Amino acid sequence: MVVDAIFGTGFEGRPEGLVADVIEAINICGTPIVAVDMPSGVNATTGEAHHAVNAGLTVTMGLPKLGQVLYPGKAFTGELVVADIGFPEEVVAGAGLTTFLIGPDDVRSAIPVRPGDAHKWSCGHVVCISGSTGLSGAAALTSRSALRVGAGLVTLAIPRSLNVIMEIKLTEVMTLPVDETPQGTMALSAAGALRTLADRAACVALALAFPRMRRPRLW
């Protein structure tokens, strides 16, 4: 394998000359590449990478770096392994770090545990108001996302002409067809039905598309 330790976490700019040639040779050699701390050529803070080692594995010291999770640096990092080199916990805690990676344990701790006798009405009703002709993707994605995060019941309010499509596309989501304009957008006359639906919801998600408007000039 090739062990890349040309540059470290303090690298900035762009590799040039002989170093750039070496990086190119490393990338095309076909041998597994392991980077020490950072793939050479990647900025550890910003992830900027103009001509960098394309590592399959990066072993970084102590803590992950922003440049390893921000693109384009992430694309050169490969699998990331954080090596504990003995940083005292009190030093890390007192360093004033304000950026954190969200991991599986963080997500699990944020999701409440459902009791054994839970039912759909006790797990939250999400109402999604979305969709227009040619822009139905947001409606489908929003309502599916509400189900994925654990809502017990999801109702999608959609312009009437799109209802048949959504009934087929969304198996578990209930739909409410409402009045629409000739252009396939929601009509103002739908406001009453939407208010009634929203009053029964624990959460309302709006995913609406508006016609492209001319932006004002800024001096």
C-alpha positions as CSV (number, residue, x, y, z in Angstrom):
1,M,0.0,0.0,0.0
2,V,0.9,3.7,-0.3
3,V,1.0,5.7,3.0
4,D,0.4,9.3,2.3
5,A,2.0,11.7,4.8
6,I,3.2,14.5,2.5
7,F,1.1,17.2,4.1
8,G,-0.8,17.5,7.4
9,T,-3.6,19.5,8.9
10,G,-1.9,22.8,8.3
11,F,-1.9,22.6,4.5
12,E,-3.3,25.5,2.5
13,G,-3.2,26.3,-1.2
14,R,-2.4,23.9,-4.1
15,P,0.4,21.3,-4.5
16,E,2.8,22.3,-7.2
17,G,6.0,21.0,-8.8
18,L,7.5,17.7,-7.7
19,V,4.8,17.3,-5.0
20,A,2.0,17.6,-7.5
21,D,3.8,15.0,-9.7
22,V,4.1,12.6,-6.7
23,I,0.4,13.0,-5.9
24,E,-0.6,12.2,-9.5
25,A,1.7,9.1,-9.4
26,I,0.1,8.0,-6.2
27,N,-3.4,8.4,-7.6
28,I,-2.8,6.4,-10.7
29,C,-0.6,3.6,-9.2
30,G,-3.6,1.3,-8.5
31,T,-2.3,0.5,-5.0
32,P,-4.5,0.9,-1.9
33,I,-3.8,4.4,-0.4
34,V,-3.9,5.2,3.3
35,A,-3.6,8.9,4.3
36,V,-2.2,10.0,7.7
37,D,-4.4,12.6,9.4
38,M,-5.4,14.3,6.1
39,P,-5.2,13.3,2.4
40,S,-2.4,15.5,1.1
41,G,-3.7,18.5,-0.8
42,V,-6.9,18.8,1.2
43,N,-7.5,21.8,3.4
44,A,-8.4,20.4,6.9
45,T,-10.7,23.4,7.7
46,T,-12.6,24.1,4.5
47,G,-12.3,20.8,2.5
48,E,-10.8,22.7,-0.4
49,A,-8.9,20.3,-2.7
50,H,-7.5,21.3,-6.1
51,H,-5.0,18.4,-6.6
52,A,-5.2,15.9,-3.7
53,V,-4.4,12.3,-2.9
54,N,-7.4,10.2,-3.4
55,A,-7.2,8.0,-0.3
56,G,-9.2,4.9,0.3
57,L,-8.7,5.2,4.0
58,T,-7.7,8.1,6.2
59,V,-6.5,7.6,9.8
60,T,-6.9,11.0,11.5
61,M,-5.5,11.8,14.9
62,G,-7.7,12.6,18.0
63,L,-10.7,14.3,16.3
64,P,-12.2,14.4,12.8
65,K,-11.6,17.5,10.8
66,L,-14.1,19.6,9.0
67,G,-12.3,19.2,5.7
68,Q,-13.0,15.4,5.9
69,V,-16.7,15.8,6.0
70,L,-17.1,18.8,3.6
71,Y,-16.9,18.4,-0.1
72,P,-14.7,18.2,-2.1
73,G,-12.4,17.0,0.7
74,K,-14.8,14.3,1.8
75,A,-14.5,12.7,-1.7
76,F,-10.7,12.3,-1.2
77,T,-10.9,11.0,2.4
78,G,-12.4,7.6,1.7
79,E,-13.2,5.6,4.9
80,L,-12.5,7.8,7.9
81,V,-11.0,6.3,11.1
82,V,-10.3,8.5,14.1
83,A,-7.3,7.3,16.1
84,D,-7.3,8.0,19.9
85,I,-3.8,9.4,20.6
86,G,-4.5,10.3,24.2
87,F,-6.0,13.8,24.1
88,P,-7.1,14.5,27.7
89,E,-10.9,14.8,27.9
90,E,-10.7,18.0,29.8
91,V,-8.6,19.6,27.1
92,V,-11.0,18.6,24.4
93,A,-14.0,19.8,26.5
94,G,-12.3,23.2,27.2
95,A,-11.2,23.8,23.6
96,G,-14.4,25.7,22.8
97,L,-15.4,23.4,19.9
98,T,-18.7,24.4,18.4
99,T,-19.0,21.9,15.5
100,F,-20.2,18.3,16.1
101,L,-20.9,15.3,13.9
102,I,-24.3,13.7,14.3
103,G,-24.1,10.0,14.7
104,P,-26.6,7.1,15.0
105,D,-26.6,7.3,18.8
106,D,-27.5,11.0,18.6
107,V,-30.5,10.3,16.4
108,R,-31.7,7.4,18.5
109,S,-31.6,9.5,21.7
110,A,-33.7,12.2,20.0
111,I,-36.5,9.8,19.0
112,P,-39.0,9.1,21.8
113,V,-39.7,5.5,22.7
114,R,-43.3,4.5,21.8
115,P,-45.3,2.8,24.4
116,G,-46.6,-0.7,23.6
117,D,-50.2,0.5,23.3
118,A,-49.4,3.4,21.0
119,H,-51.7,4.0,18.0
120,K,-51.6,6.3,15.0
121,W,-53.5,9.2,16.7
122,S,-51.1,9.1,19.7
123,C,-48.0,9.4,17.6
124,G,-48.8,12.7,15.9
125,H,-50.8,13.8,12.9
126,V,-48.8,15.7,10.2
127,V,-50.6,17.7,7.6
128,C,-48.6,18.5,4.4
129,I,-49.8,21.2,2.1
130,S,-48.0,21.0,-1.2
131,G,-48.0,20.4,-4.9
132,S,-48.9,21.9,-8.2
133,T,-48.9,20.7,-11.8
134,G,-45.3,19.8,-12.8
135,L,-44.1,20.2,-9.2
136,S,-45.5,17.2,-7.3
137,G,-42.1,15.9,-6.2
138,A,-42.0,18.1,-3.1
139,A,-45.4,16.9,-2.0
140,A,-44.4,13.3,-2.2
141,L,-41.0,13.8,-0.5
142,T,-42.4,15.9,2.3
143,S,-45.2,13.5,3.2
144,R,-43.0,10.4,3.0
145,S,-40.4,12.2,5.2
146,A,-43.1,12.8,7.8
147,L,-43.8,9.1,7.9
148,R,-40.1,8.2,8.0
149,V,-39.5,10.3,11.1
150,G,-42.3,8.6,13.0
151,A,-45.6,10.4,12.5
152,G,-48.5,8.2,13.2
153,L,-50.7,9.8,10.6
154,V,-49.9,11.9,7.5
155,T,-52.5,13.8,5.4
156,L,-51.4,15.5,2.1
157,A,-53.5,18.3,0.8
158,I,-53.0,18.5,-2.9
159,P,-54.6,20.3,-5.9
160,R,-57.5,18.2,-7.1
161,S,-56.1,17.2,-10.5
162,L,-53.0,15.6,-8.8
163,N,-55.0,13.5,-6.3
164,V,-55.1,10.3,-8.5
165,I,-51.4,10.5,-9.1
166,M,-50.6,10.8,-5.3
167,E,-53.1,8.0,-4.4
168,I,-51.0,5.7,-6.5
169,K,-47.6,7.1,-5.5
170,L,-48.2,7.3,-1.8
171,T,-49.6,4.1,-0.3
172,E,-49.7,5.1,3.4
173,V,-50.3,8.8,3.2
174,M,-53.9,10.0,3.2
175,T,-54.8,12.7,0.6
176,L,-57.2,15.6,0.6
177,P,-57.9,17.0,-2.9
178,V,-58.7,20.7,-2.7
179,D,-59.8,23.4,-5.1
180,E,-57.3,24.4,-7.8
181,T,-56.7,27.2,-10.3
182,P,-56.7,26.6,-14.1
183,Q,-52.9,26.4,-13.8
184,G,-53.0,23.5,-11.4
185,T,-52.0,25.4,-8.3
186,M,-54.1,25.6,-5.1
187,A,-56.9,28.1,-5.3
188,L,-57.8,30.7,-2.6
189,S,-61.1,28.9,-2.3
190,A,-59.2,26.0,-0.7
191,A,-58.3,28.0,2.3
192,G,-61.3,26.9,4.4
193,A,-60.7,23.2,3.9
194,L,-57.0,23.7,4.6
195,R,-57.7,25.5,7.9
196,T,-60.1,22.8,9.0
197,L,-57.5,20.1,8.2
198,A,-54.7,22.1,9.9
199,D,-56.7,22.5,13.1
200,R,-56.6,18.7,13.6
201,A,-52.9,18.4,13.1
202,A,-50.0,18.3,15.5
203,C,-47.7,19.8,12.8
204,V,-48.3,21.4,9.4
205,A,-45.6,21.2,6.7
206,L,-45.7,23.6,3.8
207,A,-43.8,22.8,0.6
208,L,-45.0,25.3,-1.9
209,A,-43.5,26.4,-5.2
210,F,-44.0,30.0,-6.4
211,P,-43.7,31.4,-9.9
212,R,-40.2,32.8,-10.7
213,M,-40.3,36.5,-9.8
214,R,-38.0,39.2,-11.1
215,R,-35.6,40.2,-8.4
216,P,-35.1,43.9,-7.6
217,R,-31.9,45.5,-8.5
218,L,-29.4,46.2,-5.7
219,W,-27.2,49.2,-5.8
